[in-house]
Amino acid sequence: MHALREVRLGGSVIDPLIVDTLVRRRSAAAANPLAELSPRELEVLREMARGRTNAGIEQALYLSSSTVEKHVNAIFTKLGIPATGVHRRVAAVLAFLQGDGDGAARRGGPPPPAPGLPRG
């Protein structure tokens, strides 16, 4: 009855468990910069982590050169990687591996290198 009364008066009623879950999810997403990336940007970053060049990413994901460049730059921006002073691709891949973007930590190591590349 309380819920009906609250809604009738213009309020809302949400189960505290649902609110708790939503707050936890939002906090976890805020703590992980990878959460800002689109699914396609994550795919591009995953290919970068496999050691692929932009040309290799183009072939692997069937994307144009300009599309890969746009995704790579968006990744750098969303991860807050500065334009100077760091190797941006390395910093992005480190963020990916630290954020466990591909489950690498659960598998015990980084993703496998791109085909044709030597294993580290």
ABEGO torsion letter per residue (X at the ends): XAAAAAAAAGBBBBBAAAAAAAAAAAAAAAABAAAABBAAAAAAAAAAAAGBBAAAAAAAAGBBAAAAAAAAAAAAAAAGBBABGBBAAAAAAAAAAAAGAAGAAAAGEBBBBBBGBBBX
